[in-house]
Each structure stands twice: as structure tokens, then as C-alpha cells.
Amino acid sequence: MMNDPVPLLHDYLVHSTRRNGAKVALVCDGQRVTYDQLEARSNSVAHHLVEAGVGRGDRVVIFADNTVEAAVSFWAVLKANAIVCLINPLTKRDKLCYLLDDCQPAALIAQARLYETFHQPANHCPSLHRVIVSGTIDDTDLNALPHAVGWSVATASTHNTAPARRCIDIDLAAIVYTSGSTGEPKGVMLTHRNMMTACTSIASYLDVREDEVILNALPLAFDYGLYQMIMAVRSGARLVLERSFAYPAEVLRHIAEERVTGFPGVPTMFSTLLQLDLKSCDLSSIRYVTSTGAALPVQHLRQLRDTFPGARIYSMYGLTECKRCTYLPPEDLDRKPSSVGIAIPNTEMWIVDERGQRVGPGVAGQLVIRGATVMKGYWRKPEATARRLKPGPLPGEQVLYTGDYCEMDAEGYLYFISRSDEIIKSRGEKVAPKEVESALLDIPGIREAAVVGVPDELLGHAVKAFVVVDVDQEQPISEKQIKQECQKRLESFMVPKYIVIVPELARTNVGKINKRELITG
């Protein structure tokens, strides 16, 4: 008698559909999609992909906003035994050309409104067997694409089951491209096991339940956003999928209408939120709030707790190469407010010096992660992979050298200092941008701050700060006043030589501060 197959990522959808198929799985753009419907539509698209020649291990690119079609396509690609590559819809044409050339997809599922961006890259991508376009598109434009059909054609056939299962759990499920804010984008290779392990670990400490209603205003192309959908489907919960956080009042209205219980965000979202008058907003349904993507300032954490008094507030830290590293338990927020927390379940971490030797508590060094969440490597980049994946303490294993500069206390709580490549060497001293940014954010009248190093003949590198000030004040703080306040708070070598007041900070497609653009722009 044959044993049941080892679970794969898309089995989350299959199992939740069997448990409660009539339940609403997805709310998006006024549509309410049940688990039965999500299962059936993804089966149809999966069979269409297979019939178009997509096979095990092939890559399928999804280039779309947060839409029902994008969600359906994610599960369909996995059911077709292929590898999902979600690309942010804000990606420009030249970068999309690079990404298609890099991952060499067999199929592209794209949104009609993005036609001007993707049609040329698609026509110059010889590996494509199929292009599926969702939304309204002119027949002339559709016919100008290679092997193209509309969404209605891809979902026309009815199938009660998915295509024949070909994958096992060590096969790749996704290639997630890094934002490229510090260089050329790299495709992080994640297996079904990687993603299921991460999802199980995160859902366990967040206590994600079947009656959860999770709001996601983050791009599905951003792994933090993608995992909101995966966790919701795993638990049989409901996902409220927003296009973005561009219209926070609308998002807040949906929180009240849908009785949202889980609210994930990034610091830029919360910075915007905390500037709004929320007195008339009903946020009483929120059970937990999570933040990652960058370090959340301590004052923002405390403000979030005041804004969501009945919710658990989780400050988390991670990177695409292993999804999540740490979380700060809500009960430790007062005790260790500047920490990014402890290792997530089923993960180990430690700090090493420049020679790769472990260091003790309070000593800064590079963070190393060990666990089943660690990526397989970078797609088609063996040298970059070798710099990150190195032999671990046990024979035959590899662990992730994150490139992040951190320290750990005696209780195992981690404190993020900086990306190793962001450390500024000024006057022979090492300056961590995060430490300067924290001091800047403590100054009344400063809303946001980003610190970089710039070449300087005398200092080697000088500290340069870009700040967004509160213009609502009668007398907005000046650059001179900011420098005076920094001198009170920081050691002399850490005080910014240059302070630039800007209306806003440059950001990547997923809302992170783009320091590379700040330096070059």
C-alpha cells in the first residue's frame, strides 16, 4: 500500500478547501473568493500551463498587482510542478528584461495594465511557451505577444483535481528576487520545505488561527507580503488583499468592515499610520500587529501599542535568504525595546567575528543562521552563493552567513546594528548607521531619518544624514539645530558632518529606504 505523499506548499490550499470550501478565502477589489473557487480556478490555470508545455522545474513569472488573478496564479504554478517568480509591478522595463533573462521562464502571467512594461521584454524572451494576460486587453496587443492568451482562456477548462504530482519537498517552489537596493538583484531559491518550515514557525509564535482575518497591503512579490497569503491559506483563514497602502483611509475602512485580526506592516507604513487622526477608526478587532523589513524605532513600537491597545505587537527581523530570523515576544517589549528578539522556532543563530569564530554576549559581529528555512542558494550565481552559504558546525551541512552586523545579549536576544556593507569607517572608527538614525529619531520634530557614508579626503568617509522633518510645527527644526542635538546624543565621530532635510526618503519597490539612491542621487 502506497504511503500518502509528503506535503508540498500548495497542499495548504487543498486541505483548507476540504475542511471548509464554502468559506471566503480572499477579499480583493470588491471580490469575495471562497476556498472552493480558489482551488478550482488554480486547478484550471495549472492544467492550462501544463498543456502549454510548462513542466517540473520550469519557472513561471507573475507580473501583477495584488489581485485575485495573482493569488490564483501563485497556487496554479505550484500545482503545475513549476517554480513561482513573483515580480513587483513597479519594476521598470529594463530591470524586467534582466529578470526574465536571468530566470528564463517558460511562462509569463501578466496584468494588462502593465502591458507597456512587459510586452517588449516578453518578445525578447525566447524561453516563453505561454503568456497569459489578465484584465482587459486589445486583441491587437494580445496578438503582438508570443504564445499569448487572455485570462478567460486560461481558466476556461474545469478540473476537479490538480495536474499529476511530480515534485517532492526539496524541489524549488519559488525564486524570490532581492530588491537590488545595494546592487544587482539576486534570485533567492526556496524549496517547498524551506517555505513550509518558515510558515509553520511564524504561524506558531503568532498563533495564527482559522478564524483569523489577515490584512495584507504589502506586495505579494515581497516575501513578507507573500507569506501573509500562505499563512492565511495554511490556517484556513481569510485574507483581505489590498493593492497597496497608498490610500490608508481606505485600508482602515476595510479593517473595520472585515473585522481584521492580523495587521502586518513595514516601518514606512506605520510611520504614515501614526501621523493620522485615528480617533474615529474602529481598530478593536486587531489581535496582533507585526513589523519587519527594517528596524522599527522604539518610539514607533510604543506608539503602536498605544494605537492598538488590545493587540500583541511583534517586532521581527529577517531577510529573504531565510525568511525570518527573530521575533520579539510582546511581553518583552518593555524589557528589551531595542532588541529584534529571539530566534524563531526551529532555528539557531550565533555571532562570528571576522575570522568566523563565535563571539560571546555583547560582542558585535556577523549573524549566522542555521535551520531548514535557509535558502538553497542564489539562482545561477554560485560565487554569490558561496559567500553566503558555508559549512556549519555539523558534518555535511551549510549555514547562512547573513552579512548583517549584530550582537547578542546573555539571554540570547539579538540587536541589529547594520548591514556589514553599510558600516561607515570615519576617523578610523566604525559608525553603525542605525545608531545615528535612532539618535536622530529621538529629536523632536524629526519624522524619518537615513544615514549613509560618503567619501571624504580627511575622514575617509563622512557621516551624512537625510532627514524628513515635521512641517506641521510652527517652526520646523533646522539643520543647525539637528546637528546641535546630535552632539548632545552621540560621540563626536558619529555626529553627521552633513545633514540634508528632504521632503521624503527614496525607497525601493517594497517600501524600504533606498540608501544606494540617496548616495548616488
Beta strands, then each sheet from edge to edge (+ up, - down):
strand 1: 24-28
strand 2: 31-34
strand 3: 59-63
strand 4: 83-87
strand 5: 107-111
strand 6: 130-134
strand 7: 148-150
strand 8: 172-177
strand 9: 187-191
strand 10: 213-216
strand 11: 238-241
strand 12: 262-265
strand 13: 288-291
strand 14: 312-317
strand 15: 326-328
strand 16: 342-343
strand 17: 347-352
strand 18: 365-371
strand 19: 377-378
strand 20: 389-391
strand 21: 398-408
strand 22: 414-419
strand 23: 424-426
strand 24: 429-431
strand 25: 446-456
strand 26: 460-469
strand 27: 498-501
sheet 1: 2+ 1- 11- 10-
sheet 2: 4+ 3+ 5+ 6+ 7+
sheet 3: 8+ 9- 19+
sheet 4: 12+ 13+ 14+ 15- 16+
sheet 5: 17+ 18- 21+ 20-
sheet 6: 17+ 18- 21+ 22-
sheet 7: 23+ 24-
sheet 8: 25+ 26- 27-
end
